[in-house]
Amino acid sequence: MNTLPDDRFQLAFDKILEGNLQDAAGILEEEHVKNPGNIAVLLELGNIYYILCEMSKSIEYYKKILEIKPLSPYVMYRVGVALYQSTHFSEAAEVFNRIIESEKHLPMTYMWLGLCYYHLGQEEKSIASYRKLIEYGPETVMANYYMGVAMKSSGKYHDAIIHFEKLLHQTDQHVSALYHLGRTYMKDYQFEKAKVYFKMAIDLDPENKNASEMYDYLING
């Protein structure tokens, strides 16, 4: 990978440590003009703009790296995440699928792919992606969470309950999982169980408006 001149890199790095990301980006932008093919500069710019939530710029620089090294899984992963964060779900799914085809992917690639398909309304593909994630890392808390959400959305309440309960065996402090499990039991007409999980969510997070509203509804009718 290309590198910056030591003094310029150190100056940009110092700015990052100080929290002056815009100043660091300015230094790196100047270097990019001088040397458009410097991968280190492009990568840092992509990372900085990602942190600054300037996703269009982040994607722009990550894609420049892909033009130079089209099979860089790390950069492709960052591009996919940035596209997802920018709600470009279809494009993001294409990138994550390319990473998987390269056979040099992280298990979390399947999580992001599943999220893309979920937002695209393709529940079966979403569930298939989460299954892959669980195969690679069955201990992954978020795998069971997103699988549960996808199963609930597709009306597979029994399967959703299984995955939410697996998650809660790993940690009983996951408020969103408790809430979604309560909602799933409601949809499955198991109202007493639903009340239990809404109450658990409220105990952990008294400000949780959704859980409070559902609990009050079940208690008061």
Secondary structure, 3 states (H helix, E strand, C coil): CCCCCHHHHHHHHHHHHCCCHHHHHHHHHHHHHHCCCCHHHHHHHHHHHHHCCCHHHHHHHHHHHHHHCCCCHHHHHHHHHHHHHCCCHHHHHHHHHHHHHCCCCCCHHHHHHHHHHHHCCCHHHHHHHHHHHHHHCCCCHHHHHHHHHHHHHCCCHHHHHHHHHHHHHHCCCCHHHHHHHHHHHHHCCCHHHHHHHHHHHHHHCCCCHHHHHHHHHHHHC
